[in-house]
Amino acid sequence: MKNIICFMLLLAASSAFAQVKLEGVVKDSIGMPLELANVIAINQETQKLDAYGITNPDGRFKLSVEKNSKYNIQVSYIGMKTGQAEVVTTDVAVTQNFILVEDNALDEVELVYEMPVTVKGDTIVYNADSFKSGTERKLGDILDKLPGVEINDDGEIEVEGVKVGKVMVEGKEFFDGDSKLATQNIPANAIDKVEVLKNYAEVGQLSGVTNNQDNIAINIKLKEGKKNFWFGNVTAGGGTSDKDALYVVQPKLFYYSPDYSINVIGDLNNIGEIAFTRRDYFNFTGGFRSPSRSSGTNIDLGSNNLGFLSLQNDKAKSITTKFGAANFSYSPNKKLDLSGFAILLSNRTDLTEISDVQFLDDPSRDENKESNTRQRSDMGMLKFSAKYKPNGSNQLDYDILARTSKESQDQFVLSSQVGDVSELESSSPFSINQNLNYYYTLDSKNIFALEAQHLWQDEDPFYNAILENDPTNNDNGLNDPLNPSDAYDDIASNLGFDRDQVQYDINQDKRVKSNQMDAKVDYWNILNQKSDINFTLGTIYSKQDFDSNIFQTLDDNSNFDSAPTINDGLDVNDIAYTFSDVYLGVHYRLKSGIFTFTPGFSAHAYSAKNDQFNVNYTDNFFRLLPDFNTLIQLKKSEKIIFNYSMETDFTDVNQLARGLVLNNYSSVFSGFQELESALSHNLNLSYFSFNMFNYTNVSARLNYSKTIDRIRTSSELPAGSVINVSSPYNSNLADESASINARVQKTIGKFRATGTGNLSYTKYNQLVNNLPFTNENYTQSYRGELRTNFREAPNFEFGYRYSIQDNDQGTQRTKFYTKAPSVKFDALILKSFTFKTDYTYNNFSDEEKTINSYEFWDASLAYRKDENSKWEYEIKASNLLNTRSQNQSSVSTISVSATEYYIQPRFLTFRIRYEL
């Protein structure tokens, strides 16, 4: 590995010193500079495009070309005749200027090569072939090479630091625009162009009256041979590991025509390659966005999902996955578009982890836990959409999305504080979400929009925990070293359990039903070319019903209803909670030079009611929420955006329910009926620059939020115990959070350097055993990357990541550090063999010592006779160094944890891929 790194550094240095600068100015016939003119340099000896560039506002361009070479320089600009010049380079910089004249006919000079990057207003077009080296197999491999585009750690696409909200293929949504499914499945050899659409508006009629500064979409243009034909690939393979036989089957089939499209993706494997995770499932919105999300009101329906342990970097001790998805679109005529998708997911996951937990108020609580977990997830999602647009003035949209799942988690925990614990969680929730939108343009001055959404959701989580007990020795006190099975006795007594049992077998049934309707009507009046005014009338109505019951299963398998001695004896819940908001919003937009100002406000009439234990509580109030947006368009490719908003945050029924709830065996919770809303102030400042003159992309974001009356948790832990009894309250101390994110990318010839930095700070307040604690968390993460993009030579990527997790919880402060250098290498050898490898070293430490260091090394070698061959054969090795665990730190309201996760061992697979 060290020899490879040294070789690539020598290759990079020799290539950099072999280049010379070629620059100049492009003007029109009257001497005015031409911005965004395309400039390409074609090597006359190799007849290949060696460099490209785009002129800046002064008409200047700058290229890096080979020394002692002969070039044909071609310059193109819309509406102008293409200019060209022959240039011979030496070892000194060359200057070549161009004057273009208007074109009243077809260009006389025919461009042999397409521009790798073309900027057309808010659209950036990348020619995919210009960035391919022959080792790419999927869309993500290409996108990661495009300037200004990046695939983040979650597999999502980011452009200039902003997440892409929608991915389309030939203008048709790919699984409702999900970027992760697109990057991992669309084959690279089918891609002709990648169009990045900035300021993207979902509804064309509203593009001129809505703020879309952070909306980015990507449209994939297919090669001509991929249209009206099935394309894609099917991969099948197998192998062995230390214990099991391995298998992988991955069909990926696509069909696109002007009238309809079909996408079919499948994935069955037990090697840990997860096409779609649980997190992906719950984050998949299906394109739904609440119409009231910009009104200033935030209401959280809560999450009653299971307390599933999450995967770390999509790794676990064992993962078996089954995934199937199909997406279609059909246009029976020019007025009607129909589309939909179905997704089925089945995962079986085994996890083993060891955690050291430090509590903020009492070192005697510090706990060491080892857990072994088995997760089962079977999930389904189905969506149908219709868009009817009879003319340019009317558009009607309807969507319906249904979800259902069946999940369970079996967990065995060995705790230094509690002893042996066996936990079972299961749930079978479902939901139906419907959306209806209508857009009407009366004339050039008046636009109307109606948006309505309804959510129906039913959740039924069940929890069971079995803890050891010694019924003959219940009164020896908590955490008696001679009798650790007594650790749960005090809380068991408080919960009213029968303590004369061999074990504590505790259970909880929960049922949460939610109905929510969001609707609003918008009216825009366009006053003139520089200003318009928007009026919004909207409402939110939400109703939740919550039931829960705690009971004990005795040694004879009979059920025993507990009688708590705490919380006024309330251990069941039967609560109805309703919330309503009627609001009126007004926003005025004014364009003045490079500035666009959008001040506004919304006036709200709120009502929150809950009824439980024959007690009714109602909170009615009125609130005015201002907001402000400013866009400063410094240049066509450089802008600053400032946002301010005041928002009201409401809780869900889980926080209001007064009866006891078991979050898990060590956490008992009871809500507070009279919780009030919180008020937050949110500021965001963003800067973006995409400079193709000096090949530099810069993005930066500053966020700040201050929340008043935020709901926080008061925790009570008996001396020496890890059992947490908590309840919410409105804190009279303000919580704050701030973050700074910056990204700089610079391209010089075939080399691209990227640096990113993320700093975040959070401050929140809470009570532990009636003592106030102020928690302050500081997170720093820095990443540097240097990569090449040679067309024929091997390519490398060097990276380094450094992060600090600093947690100050008043009585104690902990710091964890992660250092992770990495290297990736890929090469096309003899035009038939593709070799790829990537290596990462991780060092996880605290302020005193290294806690763990671990390495990951993967490699693959594939053979394909030539680029037109249908068959490819691949040997792929995962975890070559047989690393067995990795580490991560985390922080909760009352503790800090350092956790070691066990992962899959080394294995080797052989795969065959067939291209359609």
HUJO-V362815 format. One record per backbone hydrogen bond with DSSP energy under -0.5 kcal/mol. CO is the residue of the C=O (numbers start at 0). NH is the residue of the N-H. E is the energy in kcal/mol with one decimal. If there is no record, write none. Layout:
co->CO nh->NH e->E
co->CO nh->NH e->E
This chain:
co->0 nh->4 e->-2.1
co->1 nh->5 e->-2.4
co->2 nh->6 e->-2.4
co->3 nh->7 e->-2.4
co->4 nh->8 e->-2.1
co->5 nh->9 e->-2.2
co->6 nh->10 e->-2.1
co->7 nh->11 e->-2.4
co->8 nh->12 e->-2.4
co->9 nh->13 e->-2.4
co->10 nh->14 e->-1.9
co->11 nh->15 e->-2.1
co->12 nh->16 e->-2.0
co->13 nh->17 e->-0.6
co->14 nh->17 e->-0.6
co->15 nh->18 e->-1.1
co->17 nh->66 e->-2.0
co->19 nh->64 e->-2.8
co->20 nh->93 e->-2.4
co->21 nh->62 e->-3.6
co->22 nh->95 e->-2.5
co->23 nh->60 e->-2.3
co->24 nh->97 e->-2.8
co->25 nh->33 e->-2.3
co->26 nh->99 e->-2.8
co->27 nh->30 e->-1.8
co->31 nh->27 e->-2.2
co->32 nh->34 e->-0.6
co->33 nh->36 e->-0.7
co->36 nh->54 e->-1.9
co->37 nh->75 e->-2.4
co->38 nh->52 e->-2.3
co->39 nh->41 e->-0.5
co->39 nh->73 e->-2.2
co->40 nh->42 e->-0.6
co->40 nh->49 e->-2.4
co->40 nh->50 e->-1.1
co->41 nh->71 e->-2.3
co->42 nh->46 e->-2.4
co->42 nh->47 e->-0.5
co->47 nh->42 e->-2.8
co->47 nh->49 e->-0.7
co->50 nh->40 e->-2.4
co->52 nh->38 e->-2.7
co->54 nh->35 e->-1.8
co->55 nh->58 e->-2.7
co->58 nh->25 e->-2.5
co->59 nh->55 e->-1.9
co->60 nh->23 e->-1.7
co->62 nh->21 e->-3.0
co->62 nh->64 e->-0.6
co->64 nh->19 e->-3.4
co->65 nh->68 e->-0.5
co->68 nh->88 e->-3.1
co->69 nh->43 e->-2.8
co->70 nh->72 e->-0.6
co->70 nh->86 e->-2.7
co->71 nh->41 e->-2.3
co->71 nh->73 e->-0.5
co->72 nh->84 e->-1.9
co->73 nh->39 e->-2.3
co->74 nh->82 e->-2.5
co->75 nh->37 e->-2.6
co->76 nh->79 e->-2.4
co->78 nh->102 e->-2.3
co->82 nh->74 e->-3.3
co->84 nh->72 e->-3.2
co->86 nh->70 e->-3.5
co->86 nh->88 e->-0.5
co->89 nh->67 e->-0.6
co->91 nh->89 e->-0.6
co->93 nh->22 e->-2.6
co->97 nh->26 e->-2.3
co->99 nh->28 e->-0.6
co->100 nh->80 e->-2.8
co->101 nh->103 e->-0.6
co->107 nh->109 e->-0.6
co->108 nh->110 e->-0.5
co->115 nh->126 e->-2.7
co->117 nh->119 e->-0.6
co->117 nh->124 e->-3.3
co->119 nh->122 e->-2.0
co->121 nh->197 e->-2.8
co->122 nh->119 e->-3.3
co->122 nh->124 e->-0.5
co->123 nh->125 e->-0.5
co->123 nh->195 e->-3.2
co->124 nh->117 e->-2.4
co->125 nh->127 e->-0.8
co->125 nh->193 e->-2.4
co->126 nh->129 e->-1.4
co->127 nh->130 e->-1.9
co->128 nh->131 e->-0.7
co->136 nh->187 e->-1.0
co->137 nh->140 e->-1.0
co->137 nh->141 e->-1.0
co->138 nh->141 e->-0.8
co->138 nh->142 e->-2.6
co->139 nh->143 e->-1.9
co->141 nh->144 e->-1.9
co->142 nh->145 e->-1.4
co->145 nh->148 e->-1.9
co->147 nh->159 e->-2.7
co->149 nh->151 e->-0.6
co->149 nh->157 e->-3.0
co->151 nh->154 e->-2.0
co->155 nh->151 e->-2.5
co->156 nh->163 e->-2.8
co->157 nh->149 e->-2.5
co->157 nh->159 e->-0.5
co->158 nh->161 e->-1.9
co->161 nh->158 e->-3.0
co->165 nh->217 e->-2.5
co->166 nh->173 e->-2.3
co->167 nh->219 e->-2.9
co->168 nh->171 e->-1.8
co->171 nh->168 e->-3.0
co->172 nh->174 e->-0.8
co->173 nh->176 e->-0.7
co->173 nh->177 e->-0.8
co->174 nh->177 e->-1.4
co->177 nh->181 e->-1.2
co->178 nh->182 e->-2.6
co->179 nh->183 e->-1.7
co->180 nh->184 e->-0.8
co->181 nh->184 e->-0.7
co->181 nh->185 e->-2.0
co->182 nh->139 e->-2.3
co->185 nh->138 e->-2.2
co->186 nh->189 e->-1.2
co->187 nh->190 e->-1.5
co->189 nh->222 e->-2.0
co->191 nh->127 e->-1.9
co->191 nh->128 e->-0.5
co->192 nh->194 e->-0.5
co->192 nh->220 e->-2.6
co->193 nh->125 e->-2.9
co->193 nh->195 e->-0.6
co->194 nh->196 e->-0.6
co->194 nh->218 e->-2.6
co->195 nh->123 e->-2.3
co->195 nh->197 e->-0.8
co->196 nh->199 e->-0.5
co->196 nh->216 e->-2.1
co->201 nh->203 e->-0.5
co->202 nh->205 e->-1.6
co->203 nh->206 e->-1.2
co->205 nh->208 e->-1.4
co->205 nh->209 e->-1.3
co->209 nh->211 e->-0.7
co->211 nh->214 e->-1.8
co->213 nh->215 e->-0.6
co->214 nh->198 e->-0.6
co->214 nh->199 e->-2.2
co->215 nh->164 e->-2.4
co->215 nh->165 e->-0.9
co->216 nh->196 e->-3.2
co->217 nh->167 e->-3.1
co->218 nh->194 e->-2.9
co->218 nh->220 e->-0.6
co->219 nh->169 e->-2.9
co->220 nh->191 e->-3.2
co->220 nh->192 e->-1.6
co->222 nh->225 e->-2.0
co->223 nh->226 e->-1.4
co->225 nh->228 e->-0.6
co->228 nh->255 e->-0.6
co->230 nh->253 e->-2.8
co->231 nh->915 e->-2.3
co->232 nh->251 e->-2.6
co->233 nh->913 e->-2.5
co->234 nh->249 e->-3.3
co->235 nh->911 e->-2.9
co->236 nh->247 e->-2.0
co->237 nh->909 e->-3.0
co->238 nh->245 e->-3.1
co->239 nh->907 e->-1.4
co->243 nh->240 e->-1.7
co->245 nh->238 e->-1.5
co->246 nh->269 e->-1.5
co->247 nh->236 e->-2.3
co->248 nh->267 e->-2.7
co->249 nh->234 e->-1.6
co->250 nh->265 e->-2.7
co->251 nh->232 e->-2.2
co->252 nh->263 e->-3.0
co->253 nh->230 e->-2.6
co->254 nh->261 e->-2.4
co->255 nh->227 e->-3.8
co->258 nh->330 e->-2.8
co->259 nh->256 e->-2.0
co->260 nh->328 e->-1.9
co->261 nh->254 e->-2.3
co->262 nh->326 e->-2.5
co->263 nh->252 e->-2.9
co->264 nh->324 e->-2.7
co->266 nh->322 e->-2.3
co->267 nh->248 e->-2.5
co->268 nh->320 e->-2.8
co->271 nh->273 e->-1.1
co->272 nh->274 e->-0.7
co->276 nh->280 e->-2.1
co->277 nh->281 e->-2.3
co->278 nh->282 e->-2.0
co->279 nh->283 e->-1.0
co->280 nh->283 e->-0.5
co->282 nh->284 e->-0.9
co->284 nh->287 e->-1.2
co->289 nh->292 e->-1.8
co->291 nh->294 e->-2.0
co->291 nh->296 e->-0.6
co->295 nh->647 e->-2.8
co->297 nh->649 e->-3.1
co->298 nh->300 e->-0.6
co->301 nh->303 e->-0.5
co->305 nh->307 e->-2.1
co->310 nh->312 e->-0.6
co->311 nh->314 e->-1.3
co->314 nh->311 e->-1.2
co->315 nh->903 e->-1.2
co->317 nh->349 e->-2.6
co->318 nh->271 e->-0.9
co->319 nh->347 e->-2.7
co->320 nh->268 e->-2.0
co->321 nh->345 e->-2.7
co->322 nh->266 e->-2.4
co->323 nh->343 e->-3.1
co->324 nh->264 e->-2.9
co->325 nh->341 e->-2.4
co->326 nh->262 e->-2.8
co->327 nh->339 e->-2.0
co->328 nh->260 e->-2.3
co->329 nh->331 e->-0.6
co->329 nh->337 e->-3.1
co->332 nh->335 e->-0.6
co->334 nh->388 e->-3.4
co->335 nh->332 e->-0.8
co->336 nh->386 e->-2.8
co->337 nh->329 e->-3.3
co->338 nh->384 e->-3.3
co->339 nh->327 e->-2.6
co->340 nh->382 e->-2.6
co->341 nh->325 e->-2.3
co->342 nh->380 e->-2.2
co->343 nh->323 e->-2.5
co->344 nh->378 e->-3.1
co->345 nh->321 e->-2.6
co->346 nh->376 e->-2.3
co->347 nh->319 e->-2.6
co->348 nh->374 e->-3.0
co->349 nh->316 e->-1.2
co->349 nh->317 e->-1.6
co->350 nh->372 e->-3.0
co->351 nh->901 e->-2.7
co->352 nh->370 e->-2.6
co->353 nh->899 e->-3.0
co->354 nh->356 e->-0.6
co->354 nh->368 e->-2.6
co->355 nh->897 e->-1.8
co->356 nh->358 e->-0.5
co->356 nh->366 e->-1.9
co->357 nh->895 e->-2.3
co->361 nh->364 e->-2.1
co->362 nh->365 e->-1.2
co->366 nh->356 e->-3.3
co->367 nh->415 e->-2.1
co->368 nh->354 e->-2.8
co->369 nh->413 e->-3.0
co->370 nh->352 e->-2.0
co->371 nh->411 e->-2.8
co->372 nh->350 e->-2.4
co->373 nh->409 e->-2.7
co->374 nh->348 e->-2.1
co->375 nh->407 e->-2.3
co->376 nh->346 e->-2.3
co->377 nh->405 e->-2.7
co->378 nh->344 e->-2.7
co->379 nh->403 e->-2.2
co->380 nh->342 e->-2.7
co->381 nh->401 e->-3.0
co->382 nh->340 e->-1.6
co->383 nh->399 e->-2.0
co->384 nh->338 e->-2.3
co->385 nh->397 e->-2.4
co->386 nh->336 e->-2.7
co->386 nh->388 e->-0.5
co->387 nh->395 e->-2.8
co->390 nh->393 e->-0.9
co->392 nh->440 e->-2.8
co->393 nh->390 e->-0.7
co->394 nh->438 e->-2.9
co->395 nh->387 e->-3.1
co->396 nh->436 e->-2.3
co->397 nh->385 e->-2.7
co->398 nh->434 e->-2.5
co->399 nh->383 e->-2.1
co->400 nh->432 e->-3.0
co->401 nh->381 e->-2.5
co->402 nh->430 e->-2.0
co->403 nh->379 e->-2.8
co->405 nh->377 e->-2.0
co->406 nh->426 e->-2.2
co->407 nh->375 e->-2.8
co->408 nh->424 e->-2.0
co->409 nh->373 e->-2.9
co->410 nh->412 e->-0.5
co->410 nh->422 e->-3.5
co->411 nh->371 e->-2.3
co->412 nh->414 e->-0.6
co->412 nh->420 e->-2.9
co->413 nh->369 e->-1.9
co->414 nh->418 e->-1.7
co->418 nh->414 e->-2.7
co->419 nh->467 e->-1.2
co->420 nh->412 e->-3.4
co->421 nh->465 e->-3.0
co->422 nh->410 e->-2.9
co->423 nh->463 e->-2.5
co->424 nh->408 e->-2.6
co->425 nh->461 e->-3.0
co->426 nh->406 e->-2.8
co->428 nh->404 e->-1.7
co->429 nh->457 e->-2.7
co->430 nh->402 e->-2.6
co->431 nh->455 e->-2.5
co->432 nh->400 e->-2.8
co->433 nh->453 e->-2.5
co->434 nh->398 e->-2.3
co->435 nh->451 e->-2.4
co->436 nh->396 e->-2.9
co->437 nh->449 e->-3.0
co->438 nh->394 e->-1.9
co->439 nh->441 e->-0.7
co->439 nh->447 e->-3.3
co->442 nh->445 e->-0.7
co->444 nh->525 e->-2.7
co->445 nh->441 e->-1.6
co->445 nh->442 e->-1.3
co->446 nh->523 e->-2.8
co->447 nh->439 e->-2.7
co->448 nh->521 e->-3.1
co->449 nh->437 e->-2.8
co->450 nh->519 e->-2.4
co->451 nh->435 e->-2.8
co->452 nh->517 e->-2.8
co->453 nh->433 e->-2.7
co->454 nh->515 e->-2.3
co->455 nh->431 e->-2.7
co->456 nh->513 e->-3.0
co->457 nh->429 e->-2.0
co->458 nh->511 e->-2.6
co->460 nh->509 e->-1.2
co->461 nh->425 e->-2.0
co->462 nh->507 e->-2.3
co->463 nh->423 e->-3.0
co->464 nh->505 e->-2.7
co->465 nh->421 e->-2.5
co->466 nh->503 e->-2.9
co->468 nh->470 e->-0.6
co->469 nh->472 e->-2.1
co->472 nh->475 e->-0.7
co->476 nh->479 e->-0.9
co->479 nh->482 e->-2.0
co->482 nh->479 e->-0.5
co->482 nh->485 e->-2.0
co->483 nh->486 e->-1.8
co->484 nh->487 e->-0.6
co->485 nh->488 e->-1.8
co->487 nh->491 e->-2.3
co->488 nh->492 e->-2.5
co->489 nh->493 e->-2.3
co->490 nh->494 e->-2.3
co->491 nh->496 e->-2.6
co->492 nh->495 e->-0.9
co->493 nh->564 e->-2.6
co->493 nh->565 e->-1.0
co->495 nh->562 e->-0.8
co->496 nh->498 e->-0.7
co->498 nh->500 e->-0.7
co->501 nh->468 e->-1.3
co->502 nh->504 e->-0.8
co->503 nh->466 e->-2.3
co->503 nh->505 e->-0.8
co->504 nh->552 e->-3.1
co->505 nh->464 e->-2.5
co->506 nh->550 e->-2.1
co->507 nh->462 e->-2.3
co->508 nh->548 e->-2.0
co->510 nh->546 e->-2.4
co->511 nh->458 e->-2.7
co->512 nh->544 e->-2.4
co->513 nh->456 e->-2.6
co->514 nh->542 e->-3.0
co->515 nh->454 e->-2.7
co->516 nh->540 e->-2.6
co->517 nh->452 e->-3.1
co->518 nh->538 e->-2.8
co->519 nh->450 e->-2.4
co->520 nh->536 e->-2.4
co->521 nh->448 e->-2.1
co->522 nh->534 e->-2.7
co->523 nh->446 e->-2.1
co->523 nh->525 e->-0.6
co->524 nh->526 e->-0.9
co->524 nh->532 e->-2.1
co->527 nh->530 e->-0.7
co->529 nh->590 e->-3.1
co->530 nh->526 e->-0.9
co->530 nh->527 e->-1.9
co->531 nh->588 e->-3.0
co->532 nh->524 e->-2.7
co->533 nh->586 e->-2.5
co->534 nh->522 e->-2.3
co->535 nh->584 e->-3.0
co->536 nh->520 e->-2.7
co->537 nh->582 e->-2.6
co->538 nh->518 e->-2.3
co->539 nh->580 e->-2.2
co->540 nh->516 e->-3.1
co->541 nh->578 e->-2.8
co->542 nh->514 e->-2.6
co->543 nh->576 e->-3.1
co->544 nh->512 e->-2.5
co->545 nh->574 e->-2.5
co->546 nh->510 e->-2.4
co->547 nh->572 e->-2.2
co->548 nh->508 e->-2.2
co->549 nh->561 e->-0.7
co->550 nh->506 e->-2.8
co->551 nh->553 e->-0.6
co->551 nh->559 e->-3.5
co->553 nh->556 e->-2.3
co->557 nh->553 e->-3.1
co->559 nh->551 e->-3.0
co->559 nh->561 e->-0.6
co->565 nh->568 e->-1.8
co->566 nh->569 e->-1.9
co->568 nh->570 e->-0.7
co->569 nh->659 e->-1.6
co->570 nh->549 e->-0.9
co->572 nh->547 e->-1.5
co->574 nh->545 e->-2.6
co->575 nh->610 e->-2.0
co->576 nh->543 e->-3.1
co->577 nh->608 e->-2.8
co->578 nh->541 e->-2.9
co->579 nh->606 e->-2.0
co->580 nh->539 e->-2.3
co->581 nh->604 e->-2.2
co->582 nh->537 e->-2.5
co->583 nh->602 e->-3.0
co->584 nh->535 e->-2.8
co->585 nh->600 e->-2.0
co->586 nh->533 e->-3.3
co->587 nh->598 e->-0.8
co->588 nh->531 e->-1.8
co->589 nh->596 e->-2.9
co->591 nh->594 e->-2.2
co->593 nh->632 e->-2.9
co->594 nh->591 e->-3.1
co->595 nh->630 e->-2.4
co->596 nh->589 e->-2.7
co->597 nh->628 e->-1.3
co->598 nh->587 e->-2.4
co->599 nh->626 e->-2.4
co->600 nh->585 e->-2.6
co->601 nh->624 e->-3.0
co->602 nh->583 e->-2.0
co->603 nh->605 e->-0.6
co->603 nh->622 e->-2.2
co->604 nh->581 e->-1.7
co->605 nh->620 e->-1.5
co->606 nh->579 e->-2.4
co->607 nh->618 e->-2.7
co->608 nh->577 e->-2.5
co->609 nh->616 e->-2.3
co->610 nh->575 e->-1.6
co->611 nh->614 e->-1.7
co->614 nh->611 e->-2.2
co->616 nh->609 e->-2.1
co->618 nh->607 e->-2.0
co->620 nh->605 e->-2.9
co->622 nh->603 e->-2.9
co->622 nh->624 e->-0.5
co->623 nh->625 e->-0.6
co->624 nh->601 e->-1.9
co->625 nh->645 e->-1.7
co->626 nh->599 e->-2.0
co->627 nh->643 e->-2.6
co->628 nh->597 e->-2.9
co->629 nh->641 e->-2.6
co->630 nh->595 e->-2.0
co->630 nh->632 e->-0.6
co->631 nh->633 e->-1.3
co->631 nh->639 e->-2.2
co->634 nh->637 e->-1.2
co->636 nh->689 e->-2.8
co->637 nh->633 e->-0.7
co->637 nh->634 e->-2.2
co->638 nh->687 e->-2.5
co->639 nh->631 e->-3.2
co->640 nh->685 e->-2.9
co->641 nh->629 e->-2.5
co->642 nh->683 e->-2.4
co->643 nh->627 e->-2.7
co->644 nh->681 e->-2.7
co->646 nh->679 e->-2.8
co->647 nh->297 e->-2.8
co->648 nh->677 e->-2.5
co->649 nh->299 e->-1.6
co->651 nh->654 e->-1.0
co->651 nh->655 e->-0.6
co->652 nh->655 e->-0.8
co->652 nh->656 e->-1.5
co->654 nh->671 e->-2.1
co->656 nh->670 e->-3.0
co->658 nh->670 e->-0.5
co->660 nh->662 e->-0.8
co->660 nh->668 e->-3.2
co->663 nh->666 e->-1.7
co->665 nh->723 e->-3.3
co->666 nh->662 e->-2.0
co->666 nh->663 e->-1.5
co->667 nh->725 e->-2.9
co->668 nh->660 e->-2.7
co->669 nh->727 e->-0.5
co->671 nh->674 e->-1.1
co->677 nh->648 e->-2.9
co->678 nh->707 e->-3.5
co->679 nh->646 e->-2.4
co->680 nh->705 e->-2.1
co->681 nh->644 e->-2.2
co->682 nh->703 e->-2.3
co->683 nh->642 e->-2.8
co->684 nh->701 e->-2.6
co->685 nh->640 e->-2.4
co->686 nh->699 e->-2.2
co->687 nh->638 e->-2.4
co->688 nh->690 e->-0.5
co->688 nh->697 e->-2.4
co->689 nh->691 e->-0.7
co->690 nh->695 e->-1.8
co->691 nh->53 e->-0.9
co->694 nh->746 e->-2.5
co->695 nh->690 e->-2.3
co->696 nh->744 e->-2.8
co->697 nh->688 e->-2.5
co->698 nh->742 e->-2.9
co->699 nh->686 e->-2.6
co->700 nh->740 e->-2.6
co->701 nh->684 e->-2.6
co->702 nh->738 e->-2.2
co->703 nh->682 e->-2.9
co->704 nh->736 e->-2.2
co->705 nh->680 e->-2.6
co->706 nh->734 e->-2.2
co->707 nh->678 e->-2.3
co->709 nh->711 e->-0.5
co->709 nh->730 e->-2.6
co->711 nh->728 e->-2.4
co->712 nh->714 e->-0.6
co->712 nh->766 e->-1.4
co->713 nh->726 e->-1.8
co->714 nh->768 e->-3.8
co->715 nh->724 e->-2.4
co->717 nh->720 e->-2.5
co->721 nh->723 e->-0.6
co->722 nh->724 e->-0.6
co->723 nh->667 e->-3.3
co->723 nh->725 e->-0.6
co->724 nh->715 e->-2.4
co->725 nh->669 e->-1.9
co->726 nh->713 e->-3.4
co->728 nh->711 e->-3.0
co->728 nh->730 e->-0.8
co->730 nh->708 e->-0.6
co->734 nh->706 e->-2.7
co->735 nh->762 e->-3.1
co->736 nh->704 e->-2.7
co->737 nh->760 e->-3.1
co->738 nh->702 e->-2.6
co->739 nh->758 e->-2.7
co->740 nh->700 e->-2.9
co->741 nh->756 e->-2.4
co->742 nh->698 e->-2.5
co->743 nh->754 e->-2.8
co->744 nh->696 e->-2.8
co->745 nh->752 e->-3.1
co->747 nh->750 e->-2.1
co->749 nh->788 e->-1.9
co->750 nh->747 e->-2.9
co->751 nh->786 e->-2.6
co->752 nh->745 e->-2.8
co->753 nh->784 e->-2.2
co->754 nh->743 e->-2.7
co->755 nh->782 e->-2.6
co->756 nh->741 e->-2.4
co->757 nh->780 e->-2.3
co->758 nh->739 e->-2.9
co->759 nh->778 e->-2.4
co->760 nh->737 e->-2.7
co->761 nh->776 e->-2.4
co->762 nh->735 e->-2.1
co->763 nh->774 e->-3.0
co->765 nh->772 e->-2.8
co->766 nh->714 e->-3.2
co->767 nh->770 e->-1.6
co->770 nh->767 e->-2.6
co->772 nh->765 e->-2.1
co->772 nh->774 e->-0.6
co->774 nh->763 e->-2.2
co->775 nh->807 e->-3.4
co->776 nh->761 e->-2.0
co->777 nh->805 e->-3.2
co->778 nh->759 e->-2.5
co->779 nh->803 e->-2.7
co->780 nh->757 e->-2.8
co->781 nh->801 e->-2.7
co->782 nh->755 e->-2.7
co->783 nh->799 e->-2.2
co->784 nh->753 e->-2.9
co->785 nh->797 e->-3.1
co->786 nh->751 e->-3.0
co->794 nh->825 e->-2.5
co->795 nh->787 e->-1.9
co->796 nh->823 e->-2.5
co->797 nh->785 e->-2.7
co->798 nh->821 e->-2.8
co->799 nh->783 e->-2.4
co->800 nh->819 e->-2.8
co->801 nh->781 e->-2.9
co->802 nh->817 e->-2.3
co->803 nh->779 e->-2.4
co->803 nh->805 e->-0.6
co->804 nh->806 e->-0.6
co->804 nh->815 e->-2.1
co->805 nh->777 e->-3.5
co->805 nh->807 e->-0.5
co->806 nh->808 e->-0.6
co->806 nh->813 e->-2.4
co->807 nh->775 e->-3.1
co->808 nh->810 e->-1.9
co->811 nh->808 e->-2.7
co->813 nh->806 e->-2.9
co->815 nh->804 e->-2.7
co->816 nh->844 e->-2.3
co->817 nh->802 e->-2.4
co->818 nh->842 e->-2.3
co->819 nh->800 e->-1.6
co->820 nh->840 e->-2.5
co->821 nh->798 e->-2.6
co->822 nh->838 e->-2.8
co->823 nh->796 e->-2.2
co->824 nh->836 e->-2.3
co->825 nh->794 e->-2.9
co->826 nh->828 e->-0.7
co->826 nh->834 e->-2.6
co->828 nh->831 e->-1.9
co->828 nh->832 e->-2.7
co->831 nh->863 e->-2.8
co->832 nh->828 e->-3.5
co->832 nh->834 e->-0.6
co->833 nh->861 e->-2.6
co->834 nh->826 e->-2.2
co->835 nh->859 e->-2.8
co->836 nh->824 e->-2.6
co->837 nh->857 e->-2.4
co->838 nh->822 e->-2.4
co->839 nh->855 e->-2.6
co->841 nh->853 e->-2.2
co->842 nh->818 e->-2.1
co->842 nh->844 e->-0.5
co->843 nh->850 e->-1.9
co->843 nh->851 e->-2.2
co->844 nh->816 e->-3.1
co->848 nh->845 e->-2.4
co->848 nh->850 e->-0.6
co->851 nh->843 e->-3.1
co->853 nh->841 e->-3.1
co->855 nh->839 e->-2.6
co->856 nh->879 e->-3.2
co->857 nh->837 e->-2.2
co->858 nh->876 e->-3.3
co->859 nh->835 e->-2.4
co->860 nh->874 e->-2.6
co->861 nh->833 e->-2.7
co->862 nh->872 e->-2.4
co->865 nh->868 e->-1.8
co->869 nh->914 e->-2.9
co->871 nh->912 e->-3.0
co->872 nh->862 e->-3.2
co->873 nh->910 e->-3.2
co->874 nh->860 e->-2.4
co->875 nh->908 e->-2.7
co->876 nh->858 e->-2.2
co->877 nh->906 e->-1.8
co->878 nh->881 e->-2.1
co->883 nh->902 e->-2.0
co->885 nh->900 e->-3.5
co->887 nh->898 e->-3.0
co->889 nh->896 e->-2.9
co->893 nh->359 e->-2.0
co->894 nh->891 e->-3.1
co->895 nh->357 e->-3.0
co->896 nh->889 e->-2.2
co->897 nh->355 e->-2.2
co->898 nh->887 e->-2.0
co->899 nh->353 e->-2.2
co->900 nh->885 e->-2.3
co->906 nh->877 e->-2.6
co->907 nh->239 e->-1.1
co->908 nh->875 e->-2.8
co->909 nh->237 e->-1.8
co->910 nh->873 e->-2.8
co->911 nh->235 e->-2.2
co->912 nh->871 e->-2.1
co->913 nh->233 e->-2.0
